């Protein structure tokens, strides 16, 4: 397929169904950016803020339960790893 023309590649992709199944590829081929409403942006921002408040409240509760700084560190270290690693590897 390396020697095919651009038209033949697009025709092959269209016939194979990949053209419609992969939205990112469709955006790149058509040079169109999907529209995002203000409502969806605000809802996403609200969800992120609520999640951030929940994480901070969880960490604060663990830190307040600890009897010393060393115990707080040993409690918060793994807790932060359990929160950060899934967020990093989500994409």
Backbone as XML, in Angstrom:
<?xml version="1.0"?>
<chain id="A" units="angstrom">
  <residue number="1" name="UNK">
    <atom name="N" x="0.816" y="-1.184" z="0.000"/>
    <atom name="CA" x="0.000" y="0.000" z="0.000"/>
    <atom name="C" x="0.865" y="1.256" z="0.000"/>
  </residue>
  <residue number="2" name="UNK">
    <atom name="N" x="2.161" y="1.107" z="0.098"/>
    <atom name="CA" x="3.054" y="2.254" z="0.096"/>
    <atom name="C" x="3.119" y="2.914" z="-1.267"/>
  </residue>
  <residue number="3" name="UNK">
    <atom name="N" x="2.864" y="2.174" z="-2.339"/>
    <atom name="CA" x="2.958" y="2.738" z="-3.680"/>
    <atom name="C" x="1.617" y="3.251" z="-4.194"/>
  </residue>
  <residue number="4" name="UNK">
    <atom name="N" x="0.556" y="3.180" z="-3.413"/>
    <atom name="CA" x="-0.768" y="3.624" z="-3.857"/>
    <atom name="C" x="-0.858" y="5.141" z="-3.804"/>
  </residue>
  <residue number="5" name="UNK">
    <atom name="N" x="-1.725" y="5.689" z="-4.639"/>
    <atom name="CA" x="-1.939" y="7.129" z="-4.624"/>
    <atom name="C" x="-2.825" y="7.501" z="-3.432"/>
  </residue>
  <residue number="6" name="UNK">
    <atom name="N" x="-2.928" y="8.806" z="-3.191"/>
    <atom name="CA" x="-3.730" y="9.284" z="-2.066"/>
    <atom name="C" x="-5.202" y="8.918" z="-2.264"/>
  </residue>
  <residue number="7" name="UNK">
    <atom name="N" x="-5.690" y="9.033" z="-3.486"/>
    <atom name="CA" x="-7.092" y="8.707" z="-3.769"/>
    <atom name="C" x="-7.367" y="7.233" z="-3.512"/>
  </residue>
  <residue number="8" name="UNK">
    <atom name="N" x="-6.463" y="6.363" z="-3.912"/>
    <atom name="CA" x="-6.654" y="4.930" z="-3.691"/>
    <atom name="C" x="-6.645" y="4.594" z="-2.200"/>
  </residue>
  <residue number="9" name="UNK">
    <atom name="N" x="-5.798" y="5.267" z="-1.433"/>
    <atom name="CA" x="-5.756" y="5.028" z="0.014"/>
    <atom name="C" x="-7.074" y="5.447" z="0.660"/>
  </residue>
  <residue number="10" name="UNK">
    <atom name="N" x="-7.590" y="6.622" z="0.256"/>
    <atom name="CA" x="-8.854" y="7.081" z="0.825"/>
    <atom name="C" x="-9.994" y="6.155" z="0.425"/>
  </residue>
  <residue number="11" name="UNK">
    <atom name="N" x="-9.975" y="5.673" z="-0.811"/>
    <atom name="CA" x="-11.011" y="4.747" z="-1.256"/>
    <atom name="C" x="-10.935" y="3.440" z="-0.470"/>
  </residue>
  <residue number="12" name="UNK">
    <atom name="N" x="-9.718" y="2.953" z="-0.246"/>
    <atom name="CA" x="-9.554" y="1.719" z="0.520"/>
    <atom name="C" x="-10.050" y="1.901" z="1.952"/>
  </residue>
  <residue number="13" name="UNK">
    <atom name="N" x="-9.705" y="3.051" z="2.569"/>
    <atom name="CA" x="-10.157" y="3.316" z="3.935"/>
    <atom name="C" x="-11.676" y="3.442" z="3.995"/>
  </residue>
  <residue number="14" name="UNK">
    <atom name="N" x="-12.258" y="4.070" z="2.994"/>
    <atom name="CA" x="-13.713" y="4.220" z="2.960"/>
    <atom name="C" x="-14.397" y="2.865" z="2.841"/>
  </residue>
  <residue number="15" name="UNK">
    <atom name="N" x="-13.877" y="2.015" z="1.976"/>
    <atom name="CA" x="-14.488" y="0.705" z="1.769"/>
    <atom name="C" x="-14.296" y="-0.210" z="2.974"/>
  </residue>
  <residue number="16" name="UNK">
    <atom name="N" x="-13.220" y="-0.060" z="3.681"/>
    <atom name="CA" x="-12.958" y="-0.955" z="4.814"/>
    <atom name="C" x="-13.722" y="-0.551" z="6.073"/>
  </residue>
  <residue number="17" name="UNK">
    <atom name="N" x="-14.316" y="0.618" z="6.078"/>
    <atom name="CA" x="-15.086" y="1.055" z="7.235"/>
    <atom name="C" x="-14.267" y="1.807" z="8.260"/>
  </residue>
  <residue number="18" name="UNK">
    <atom name="N" x="-12.969" y="1.882" z="8.065"/>
    <atom name="CA" x="-12.117" y="2.601" z="9.014"/>
    <atom name="C" x="-12.411" y="4.095" z="8.950"/>
  </residue>
  <residue number="19" name="UNK">
    <atom name="N" x="-12.821" y="4.565" z="7.801"/>
    <atom name="CA" x="-13.080" y="5.995" z="7.609"/>
    <atom name="C" x="-14.132" y="6.506" z="8.590"/>
  </residue>
  <residue number="20" name="UNK">
    <atom name="N" x="-15.174" y="5.725" z="8.836"/>
    <atom name="CA" x="-16.232" y="6.166" z="9.735"/>
    <atom name="C" x="-16.034" y="5.692" z="11.172"/>
  </residue>
  <residue number="21" name="UNK">
    <atom name="N" x="-15.263" y="4.661" z="11.389"/>
    <atom name="CA" x="-15.141" y="4.119" z="12.737"/>
    <atom name="C" x="-14.161" y="4.888" z="13.598"/>
  </residue>
  <residue number="22" name="UNK">
    <atom name="N" x="-13.214" y="5.570" z="12.997"/>
    <atom name="CA" x="-12.197" y="6.268" z="13.774"/>
    <atom name="C" x="-12.429" y="7.766" z="13.662"/>
  </residue>
  <residue number="23" name="UNK">
    <atom name="N" x="-12.975" y="8.378" z="14.701"/>
    <atom name="CA" x="-13.322" y="9.795" z="14.649"/>
    <atom name="C" x="-12.106" y="10.686" z="14.492"/>
  </residue>
  <residue number="24" name="UNK">
    <atom name="N" x="-11.010" y="10.358" z="15.149"/>
    <atom name="CA" x="-9.817" y="11.184" z="15.047"/>
    <atom name="C" x="-9.307" y="11.207" z="13.623"/>
  </residue>
  <residue number="25" name="UNK">
    <atom name="N" x="-9.264" y="10.048" z="12.990"/>
    <atom name="CA" x="-8.802" y="9.991" z="11.604"/>
    <atom name="C" x="-9.749" y="10.764" z="10.699"/>
  </residue>
  <residue number="26" name="UNK">
    <atom name="N" x="-11.043" y="10.687" z="10.972"/>
    <atom name="CA" x="-12.034" y="11.418" z="10.180"/>
    <atom name="C" x="-11.830" y="12.921" z="10.321"/>
  </residue>
  <residue number="27" name="UNK">
    <atom name="N" x="-11.513" y="13.378" z="11.520"/>
    <atom name="CA" x="-11.251" y="14.804" z="11.736"/>
    <atom name="C" x="-10.014" y="15.230" z="10.964"/>
  </residue>
  <residue number="28" name="UNK">
    <atom name="N" x="-8.968" y="14.399" z="10.981"/>
    <atom name="CA" x="-7.740" y="14.748" z="10.272"/>
    <atom name="C" x="-7.944" y="14.758" z="8.768"/>
  </residue>
  <residue number="29" name="UNK">
    <atom name="N" x="-8.716" y="13.820" z="8.238"/>
    <atom name="CA" x="-8.936" y="13.747" z="6.794"/>
    <atom name="C" x="-9.791" y="14.912" z="6.322"/>
  </residue>
  <residue number="30" name="UNK">
    <atom name="N" x="-10.845" y="15.228" z="7.055"/>
    <atom name="CA" x="-11.781" y="16.267" z="6.620"/>
    <atom name="C" x="-11.371" y="17.668" z="7.047"/>
  </residue>
  <residue number="31" name="UNK">
    <atom name="N" x="-10.348" y="17.799" z="7.879"/>
    <atom name="CA" x="-9.884" y="19.091" z="8.395"/>
    <atom name="C" x="-11.007" y="19.862" z="9.080"/>
  </residue>
  <residue number="32" name="UNK">
    <atom name="N" x="-11.845" y="19.142" z="9.823"/>
    <atom name="CA" x="-12.919" y="19.767" z="10.586"/>
    <atom name="C" x="-12.679" y="19.525" z="12.066"/>
  </residue>
  <residue number="33" name="UNK">
    <atom name="N" x="-12.925" y="20.539" z="12.860"/>
    <atom name="CA" x="-12.806" y="20.413" z="14.308"/>
    <atom name="C" x="-14.216" y="20.331" z="14.873"/>
  </residue>
  <residue number="34" name="UNK">
    <atom name="N" x="-14.502" y="19.338" z="15.718"/>
    <atom name="CA" x="-15.859" y="19.247" z="16.265"/>
    <atom name="C" x="-16.160" y="20.423" z="17.186"/>
  </residue>
  <residue number="35" name="UNK">
    <atom name="N" x="-17.399" y="20.836" z="17.200"/>
    <atom name="CA" x="-17.791" y="21.962" z="18.043"/>
    <atom name="C" x="-18.105" y="21.462" z="19.451"/>
  </residue>
  <residue number="36" name="UNK">
    <atom name="N" x="-17.752" y="22.268" z="20.430"/>
    <atom name="CA" x="-18.015" y="21.951" z="21.829"/>
    <atom name="C" x="-18.810" y="23.114" z="22.405"/>
  </residue>
  <residue number="37" name="UNK">
    <atom name="N" x="-19.946" y="22.802" z="23.002"/>
    <atom name="CA" x="-20.801" y="23.866" z="23.522"/>
    <atom name="C" x="-20.257" y="24.404" z="24.844"/>
  </residue>
  <residue number="38" name="UNK">
    <atom name="N" x="-20.696" y="25.588" z="25.183"/>
    <atom name="CA" x="-20.287" y="26.211" z="26.440"/>
    <atom name="C" x="-20.804" y="25.408" z="27.630"/>
  </residue>
  <residue number="39" name="UNK">
    <atom name="N" x="-21.991" y="24.833" z="27.491"/>
    <atom name="CA" x="-22.562" y="24.017" z="28.567"/>
    <atom name="C" x="-21.686" y="22.813" z="28.872"/>
  </residue>
  <residue number="40" name="UNK">
    <atom name="N" x="-21.206" y="22.135" z="27.829"/>
    <atom name="CA" x="-20.363" y="20.959" z="28.063"/>
    <atom name="C" x="-19.021" y="21.346" z="28.668"/>
  </residue>
  <residue number="41" name="UNK">
    <atom name="N" x="-18.484" y="22.489" z="28.284"/>
    <atom name="CA" x="-17.224" y="22.956" z="28.878"/>
    <atom name="C" x="-17.423" y="23.252" z="30.363"/>
  </residue>
  <residue number="42" name="UNK">
    <atom name="N" x="-18.528" y="23.915" z="30.696"/>
    <atom name="CA" x="-18.802" y="24.232" z="32.104"/>
    <atom name="C" x="-19.066" y="22.977" z="32.926"/>
  </residue>
  <residue number="43" name="UNK">
    <atom name="N" x="-19.772" y="22.002" z="32.353"/>
    <atom name="CA" x="-20.013" y="20.750" z="33.072"/>
    <atom name="C" x="-18.713" y="19.991" z="33.312"/>
  </residue>
  <residue number="44" name="UNK">
    <atom name="N" x="-17.840" y="19.968" z="32.324"/>
    <atom name="CA" x="-16.545" y="19.301" z="32.492"/>
    <atom name="C" x="-15.707" y="20.010" z="33.551"/>
  </residue>
  <residue number="45" name="UNK">
    <atom name="N" x="-15.683" y="21.320" z="33.511"/>
    <atom name="CA" x="-14.942" y="22.085" z="34.513"/>
    <atom name="C" x="-15.508" y="21.845" z="35.911"/>
  </residue>
  <residue number="46" name="UNK">
    <atom name="N" x="-16.833" y="21.790" z="36.021"/>
    <atom name="CA" x="-17.457" y="21.498" z="37.313"/>
    <atom name="C" x="-17.093" y="20.121" z="37.835"/>
  </residue>
  <residue number="47" name="UNK">
    <atom name="N" x="-17.053" y="19.126" z="36.942"/>
    <atom name="CA" x="-16.677" y="17.770" z="37.356"/>
    <atom name="C" x="-15.233" y="17.725" z="37.835"/>
  </residue>
  <residue number="48" name="UNK">
    <atom name="N" x="-14.352" y="18.450" z="37.158"/>
    <atom name="CA" x="-12.940" y="18.479" z="37.564"/>
    <atom name="C" x="-12.792" y="19.149" z="38.924"/>
  </residue>
  <residue number="49" name="UNK">
    <atom name="N" x="-13.508" y="20.230" z="39.151"/>
    <atom name="CA" x="-13.432" y="20.932" z="40.440"/>
    <atom name="C" x="-13.972" y="20.050" z="41.566"/>
  </residue>
  <residue number="50" name="UNK">
    <atom name="N" x="-15.092" y="19.386" z="41.333"/>
    <atom name="CA" x="-15.658" y="18.500" z="42.361"/>
    <atom name="C" x="-14.700" y="17.355" z="42.679"/>
  </residue>
  <residue number="51" name="UNK">
    <atom name="N" x="-14.077" y="16.777" z="41.651"/>
    <atom name="CA" x="-13.113" y="15.699" z="41.883"/>
    <atom name="C" x="-11.906" y="16.209" z="42.662"/>
  </residue>
  <residue number="52" name="UNK">
    <atom name="N" x="-11.418" y="17.408" z="42.331"/>
    <atom name="CA" x="-10.267" y="17.969" z="43.046"/>
    <atom name="C" x="-10.602" y="18.213" z="44.514"/>
  </residue>
  <residue number="53" name="UNK">
    <atom name="N" x="-11.782" y="18.720" z="44.799"/>
    <atom name="CA" x="-12.201" y="18.945" z="46.190"/>
    <atom name="C" x="-12.283" y="17.620" z="46.934"/>
  </residue>
  <residue number="54" name="UNK">
    <atom name="N" x="-12.792" y="16.586" z="46.268"/>
    <atom name="CA" x="-12.901" y="15.274" z="46.901"/>
    <atom name="C" x="-11.518" y="14.706" z="47.239"/>
  </residue>
  <residue number="55" name="UNK">
    <atom name="N" x="-10.572" y="14.844" z="46.322"/>
    <atom name="CA" x="-9.221" y="14.322" z="46.558"/>
    <atom name="C" x="-8.553" y="15.074" z="47.708"/>
  </residue>
  <residue number="56" name="UNK">
    <atom name="N" x="-8.678" y="16.387" z="47.721"/>
    <atom name="CA" x="-8.073" y="17.178" z="48.796"/>
    <atom name="C" x="-8.721" y="16.852" z="50.140"/>
  </residue>
  <residue number="57" name="UNK">
    <atom name="N" x="-10.026" y="16.667" z="50.172"/>
    <atom name="CA" x="-10.704" y="16.307" z="51.423"/>
    <atom name="C" x="-10.248" y="14.938" z="51.920"/>
  </residue>
  <residue number="58" name="UNK">
    <atom name="N" x="-10.064" y="13.996" z="51.002"/>
    <atom name="CA" x="-9.576" y="12.662" z="51.369"/>
    <atom name="C" x="-8.165" y="12.739" z="51.954"/>
  </residue>
  <residue number="59" name="UNK">
    <atom name="N" x="-7.286" y="13.509" z="51.310"/>
    <atom name="CA" x="-5.917" y="13.643" z="51.819"/>
    <atom name="C" x="-5.888" y="14.378" z="53.154"/>
  </residue>
  <residue number="60" name="UNK">
    <atom name="N" x="-6.714" y="15.386" z="53.304"/>
    <atom name="CA" x="-6.769" y="16.120" z="54.567"/>
    <atom name="C" x="-7.281" y="15.236" z="55.696"/>
  </residue>
  <residue number="61" name="UNK">
    <atom name="N" x="-8.269" y="14.395" z="55.406"/>
    <atom name="CA" x="-8.782" y="13.475" z="56.424"/>
    <atom name="C" x="-7.710" y="12.476" z="56.845"/>
  </residue>
  <residue number="62" name="UNK">
    <atom name="N" x="-6.935" y="11.964" z="55.888"/>
    <atom name="CA" x="-5.840" y="11.051" z="56.241"/>
    <atom name="C" x="-4.777" y="11.755" z="57.075"/>
  </residue>
  <residue number="63" name="UNK">
    <atom name="N" x="-4.433" y="12.985" z="56.703"/>
    <atom name="CA" x="-3.402" y="13.724" z="57.436"/>
    <atom name="C" x="-3.865" y="14.065" z="58.851"/>
  </residue>
  <residue number="64" name="UNK">
    <atom name="N" x="-5.130" y="14.389" z="59.026"/>
    <atom name="CA" x="-5.632" y="14.721" z="60.360"/>
    <atom name="C" x="-5.717" y="13.491" z="61.251"/>
  </residue>
  <residue number="65" name="UNK">
    <atom name="N" x="-5.922" y="12.325" z="60.672"/>
    <atom name="CA" x="-6.004" y="11.092" z="61.458"/>
    <atom name="C" x="-4.630" y="10.662" z="61.977"/>
  </residue>
  <residue number="66" name="UNK">
    <atom name="N" x="-3.579" y="11.070" z="61.273"/>
    <atom name="CA" x="-2.226" y="10.668" z="61.669"/>
    <atom name="C" x="-1.820" y="11.363" z="62.973"/>
  </residue>
  <residue number="67" name="UNK">
    <atom name="N" x="-0.996" y="10.646" z="63.746"/>
    <atom name="CA" x="-0.543" y="11.184" z="65.030"/>
    <atom name="C" x="0.778" y="11.930" z="64.917"/>
  </residue>
  <residue number="68" name="UNK">
    <atom name="N" x="1.492" y="11.748" z="63.819"/>
    <atom name="CA" x="2.768" y="12.434" z="63.634"/>
    <atom name="C" x="2.966" y="12.719" z="62.144"/>
  </residue>
  <residue number="69" name="UNK">
    <atom name="N" x="3.981" y="13.524" z="61.875"/>
    <atom name="CA" x="4.299" y="13.858" z="60.484"/>
    <atom name="C" x="4.767" y="12.619" z="59.736"/>
  </residue>
  <residue number="70" name="UNK">
    <atom name="N" x="5.526" y="11.782" z="60.424"/>
    <atom name="CA" x="6.020" y="10.555" z="59.793"/>
    <atom name="C" x="4.859" y="9.622" z="59.429"/>
  </residue>
  <residue number="71" name="UNK">
    <atom name="N" x="3.909" y="9.489" z="60.312"/>
    <atom name="CA" x="2.750" y="8.644" z="60.024"/>
    <atom name="C" x="1.907" y="9.245" z="58.898"/>
  </residue>
  <residue number="72" name="UNK">
    <atom name="N" x="1.782" y="10.557" z="58.886"/>
    <atom name="CA" x="1.030" y="11.209" z="57.810"/>
    <atom name="C" x="1.702" y="10.971" z="56.463"/>
  </residue>
  <residue number="73" name="UNK">
    <atom name="N" x="3.033" y="11.040" z="56.452"/>
    <atom name="CA" x="3.756" y="10.773" z="55.209"/>
    <atom name="C" x="3.595" y="9.347" z="54.740"/>
  </residue>
  <residue number="74" name="UNK">
    <atom name="N" x="3.607" y="8.411" z="55.685"/>
    <atom name="CA" x="3.457" y="7.002" z="55.300"/>
    <atom name="C" x="2.028" y="6.689" z="54.858"/>
  </residue>
  <residue number="75" name="UNK">
    <atom name="N" x="1.060" y="7.471" z="55.322"/>
    <atom name="CA" x="-0.320" y="7.281" z="54.862"/>
    <atom name="C" x="-0.585" y="7.980" z="53.528"/>
  </residue>
  <residue number="76" name="UNK">
    <atom name="N" x="-0.052" y="9.196" z="53.393"/>
    <atom name="CA" x="-0.356" y="9.985" z="52.202"/>
    <atom name="C" x="0.452" y="9.564" z="50.981"/>
  </residue>
  <residue number="77" name="UNK">
    <atom name="N" x="1.643" y="9.029" z="51.177"/>
    <atom name="CA" x="2.467" y="8.610" z="50.035"/>
    <atom name="C" x="1.775" y="7.602" z="49.136"/>
  </residue>
  <residue number="78" name="UNK">
    <atom name="N" x="1.371" y="6.457" z="49.683"/>
    <atom name="CA" x="0.654" y="5.487" z="48.835"/>
    <atom name="C" x="-0.698" y="6.005" z="48.343"/>
  </residue>
  <residue number="79" name="UNK">
    <atom name="N" x="-1.365" y="6.823" z="49.156"/>
    <atom name="CA" x="-2.668" y="7.352" z="48.731"/>
    <atom name="C" x="-2.514" y="8.247" z="47.508"/>
  </residue>
  <residue number="80" name="UNK">
    <atom name="N" x="-1.485" y="9.067" z="47.505"/>
    <atom name="CA" x="-1.247" y="9.941" z="46.354"/>
    <atom name="C" x="-0.890" y="9.116" z="45.125"/>
  </residue>
  <residue number="81" name="UNK">
    <atom name="N" x="-0.114" y="8.052" z="45.317"/>
    <atom name="CA" x="0.217" y="7.185" z="44.179"/>
    <atom name="C" x="-1.032" y="6.533" z="43.600"/>
  </residue>
  <residue number="82" name="UNK">
    <atom name="N" x="-1.956" y="6.108" z="44.475"/>
    <atom name="CA" x="-3.194" y="5.492" z="43.986"/>
    <atom name="C" x="-4.075" y="6.493" z="43.245"/>
  </residue>
  <residue number="83" name="UNK">
    <atom name="N" x="-3.912" y="7.773" z="43.534"/>
    <atom name="CA" x="-4.708" y="8.799" z="42.854"/>
    <atom name="C" x="-4.016" y="9.269" z="41.577"/>
  </residue>
  <residue number="84" name="UNK">
    <atom name="N" x="-2.704" y="9.481" z="41.625"/>
    <atom name="CA" x="-1.980" y="10.069" z="40.498"/>
    <atom name="C" x="-1.759" y="9.075" z="39.367"/>
  </residue>
  <residue number="85" name="UNK">
    <atom name="N" x="-1.335" y="7.843" z="39.664"/>
    <atom name="CA" x="-0.995" y="6.898" z="38.594"/>
    <atom name="C" x="-2.161" y="6.576" z="37.666"/>
  </residue>
  <residue number="86" name="UNK">
    <atom name="N" x="-3.362" y="6.316" z="38.165"/>
    <atom name="CA" x="-4.457" y="6.093" z="37.206"/>
    <atom name="C" x="-4.750" y="7.324" z="36.345"/>
  </residue>
  <residue number="87" name="UNK">
    <atom name="N" x="-4.593" y="8.507" z="36.923"/>
    <atom name="CA" x="-4.827" y="9.721" z="36.138"/>
    <atom name="C" x="-3.768" y="9.891" z="35.054"/>
  </residue>
  <residue number="88" name="UNK">
    <atom name="N" x="-2.519" y="9.526" z="35.354"/>
    <atom name="CA" x="-1.450" y="9.653" z="34.360"/>
    <atom name="C" x="-1.605" y="8.656" z="33.224"/>
  </residue>
  <residue number="89" name="UNK">
    <atom name="N" x="-1.995" y="7.428" z="33.559"/>
    <atom name="CA" x="-2.048" y="6.379" z="32.547"/>
    <atom name="C" x="-3.434" y="6.211" z="31.941"/>
  </residue>
  <residue number="90" name="UNK">
    <atom name="N" x="-4.334" y="7.125" z="32.250"/>
    <atom name="CA" x="-5.688" y="7.029" z="31.695"/>
    <atom name="C" x="-5.678" y="7.187" z="30.188"/>
  </residue>
  <residue number="91" name="UNK">
    <atom name="N" x="-4.909" y="8.108" z="29.693"/>
    <atom name="CA" x="-4.841" y="8.319" z="28.246"/>
    <atom name="C" x="-3.875" y="7.344" z="27.677"/>
  </residue>
</chain>
